[in-house]
Amino acid sequence: MDIDRWVFPLVHAFEPLAHTFATLEMLQKTMPLCNLHLHHAAVSNNEAHGTTARFVGGAAGDESAHLADPHELSRDDAKNSVPVLSIDRWSETLEPLISHWDYVHIDTEGHDPNVLKGLHAHLSAHRISMLAFEYVGGWPGITLQQQISVLDTQYGYDCYYLVYDALIKLSGGCWTDQYETRQQSNIFCLSRKYKYRDVLTAPLNVVARQQAKKPLQLFDREDIV
C-alpha cells in the first residue's frame, strides 16, 4: 500500500455467492471494518450496464462456485441472479475520488483472464500498482504464457510466480516451458511505472541471475501458494 497516500486504505471486495456475502457482511458488522466496502456482484469483462447472470454455488466459502454455463441454468443452486461488471466500468463512478489502486487481487476459480480483460483501461494507464491472480492449471482460449506476454508487452507489467519463499520471474525473457504447469498457483504482477518498484524488486535480482544460469524445476503443488 502507498501509506503516504492512505492512512486507512480503502478495500473494495466483490463476492457473488449469496451465502459468502452474508457471512462477510456479518463479520464486517462484528469487527467492525469501516474501510471495507462489500459488493454483491460477479466481476468479469462485461461492459454492459445492468447486466446480470445466474451464479452456481452452494454454502459459504464454496470455491467451486462460478457463473452458470447455459446447460447449468436449470440447477437449483443457479436460481439467484447477480450483477456482472467489469472493474473498468464500475470504477467510472468512483473517479476522481479513486483514480488509482495500489493492489488488485483476483481469485475467480478459472475465470481470471476475463477479469483481466475488464481491467484494460486501468492496466493501460498503469492505474494499478500491483495485482495478483490465480492460475488453476489451464484456461479456455489462452495459456499462462500468452497472458504473461500480454501483461508484459501490452501493458508494461512484470509478472512472477508467487511461492512461499521467493518471487520467480516469468516475464521479460525469463519464461521457460516448465512454467506452463498444470497445477494451481498464484501470479504476482508489478507495474514498471510503480514508484516503489526498485525497492520491491532489488532482492529479486539475485533470484533472476540464478534463474538465468539454471531454470527452476517444475514446482510441486505444495511449493506454490
N, C-alpha and C positions, 0 to 999 in steps of 0.2 A: 504494500500500500504506500501511496505518497503521503506520509504522515504530516508533511509540511503543508499539504492542501486540506487533508481531512483529519480533524481531531477525532471525530467519531465517524468512521467510514460508513456510507450508506450501502446496504446489502439488499439486492432485489433477487428473490428466489421464485422460480416458476415450477409449479407442481400440478400435473394434470390429473393424477389419481385422487379421487374424492376422499378416500379414507386417509391417505397420507396427508393431504392438505388439511383435513380436520385435525389430525394429530399435531401438525405443525402450528396451526392456529392455537391449539390448547397450550402447547409449550411456550409459544410467544407470550400468551397472557400470564402464564405462570412465572416466567423468568424475571421481569419482562424484558423484551429486546426492542427498545424504542427506535433503533436504527434499521430494523429488519422489516422489509416490505414484501408480503407474500402475494402471489398472483396465482389464481386457479386457472391455469392455461397450459396448452402444449406449445412448445417452441419448435418451429421448422423453418422452411424457406418461403412460406406462404405470404404473399404481399397483399392479398385481397382483404379489405377491411370487413370485419364482422363475420369472417369465415369460422365455421365450427366443424367439428368432426367427432365421430364416435371413438371412445377410448376403451381398450380392453385391459382390464386389470382387476385384481382381487383385493386382498387385505392390505392394510397399511404397510408400506415398505416392499411391496411385491416388485421385484426387479425384472420380472418378465412382462410387465405392463407395457403397452405400446398403442400407437394409433391403429385402429382396426383396418385390416385389408377388406376389400369388398366381400369376400367369402366369409368373413367373420362377423358381419353386421347383425346377424340373427342370434348371436350368442347372448346369453343372459347377462354376462358381465360387460356387454357393449351397449347398454341401454342409455347411458348418460353421454350427452354431448358436451364438449369443452371448446372454448375458443382456441383457435390455432393462429399463431402470429409469428412474424419474424422480428428479431431484435431491431433490425434497421427500421421497420415500420413502426413498431411500438415506441421506440425512443424518440421519434419525431415530436411527440407530445411533451417530452422532457427537456428539449433544447429551448433556450440556452441554459436552463437550470443545471443540467448534467450534460456536458459536451464531451466527456472523456471517462473511460472506465479503466481502472487500474488492473482489474483481473476479471476474467470471464471463465467460468468452469462449466463444461458441457458433459453431461452424462445421460444420454438418451437411448441407451441399450441398442446400439447399432444404427441409429439414425443421425449420428453426429455430423456426417457430411452435409445433410440438409440444413442443419442449424448453422454450419459454417457458411453455406451459400446465403443464408439470411443475414449474415454479418458483412456482406460485401462492402457496403458503404463505410462501415466502421473500420474494416481492415484496410481499405484503400486509403483512407485518411489517417491511418495509424491512431485511431481514437481508442484503441485497446492496447495497453502496455504489455500485458501478459495474458495468455489463455492456455487452457488445458482441455483435452478431450480424450475420450475413451476409444480404444481400438479393440473390438471384440472378436477379432480373428476372421476378418473378411467382410467387406461391404458390397452391396449390389451396385455395379456400374463404375466403381472406382477402387483402385488399390491404395494401400497406405503410401507407397512411393509416389503415386500421382498426387495424392492430397498434400504430401510434404512438399512436392515440387511447386504446386500452386501457391502454397503459403510462402515459399521461399522466393520464387521468381516473379510472381504476380503481385504479391503484397509486401514482401520485404520482411519476413519473419523467419528467425532461426528456430528450428524445432529439435527436440531432444526426447529420447526415451527417458521416462521418469522411473528410476529404480531406487531401491532402498538407500543406497549409499553414494549415488552418483547420478549425473545427467549425461546421457550418452548421445552425442550429436548425430543427427540424421541428415541434416541439410548442408548446403554449401560444399558439395562434393564428398561428403562423408558416408553416403549411402552405400550399403552392400546388400546383396540379395538375401543374406542371412537375416536381415531385419524385417523382411516380409513374413514375419512369424504369424502363425495361426493361433496365437494364444492371446488371452486378454491382457491388455496393458494400457498405460496412460501416457499421453504425449503432452509435453510442455513446450510452448512456443513463446518467443520473446521478440517484440518489435525491435528492429535495428535502429529505430529512432528514439527508443526509450532512454531517458536521460541517466538512468542508473544502470544501463546495460553493461558498461565496462566493469562496474563494481560486482555485478552478479556473475559475469562470465569469466572474470580473471582466474578463479580457481579451476575453471573448465579447460583452460588452455593446456594444462598438463595432461588431462584426460584425452584431449583432441590429438596431442602429439603421440601419446601411447596408441591411440586408435589408428593413427596413420601407419605406424610401424607394424601393428598386428591387430587386424579387425577382431572385435569381440566375438566370442562364440554365441550361438543361439541360446537365449535365456531359457532357463527352466521356469515353469509357471510361477513358483513361489518367489522367484527373484524379481518379478515385475509387479510394481504397485498398481 
